[in-house]
Amino acid sequence: MTDVTPERAELLSLRARLAVTERVAWIGAEMAAIMRPEEALAFVEAQRNALARAYAAPSEETAALPAHEREFVAAEVERRFAELVVTLREAARI
């Protein structure tokens, strides 16, 4: 690890933490979809809609982002939620 600067190591560590957190959350969502498919999908859709509203216009949550970055994050959030919904439907067999 001597080739990694302390600043870069901090960024890479954060990236690893996010990857692990995302994977664990994804597995939990799949399990919820298997056990309670309709409720799991309804919850995911509610969260999808809440984030879509949050990034649709400047707000307290998005005040630090310029418009083009807010739009980028909104599109990325939507893309990832769309992937999640497909995964949950497959897991729930619906």
Secondary structure, DSSP 8 states (H G I E B T S, - for coil): -TTS-HHHHHHHHHHHHHHHHHHHHHHHHHHHHHHSHHHHHHHHHHHHHHHHHHHHS--TTTTTS-HHHHHHHHHHHHHHHHHHHHHHHHHHT-
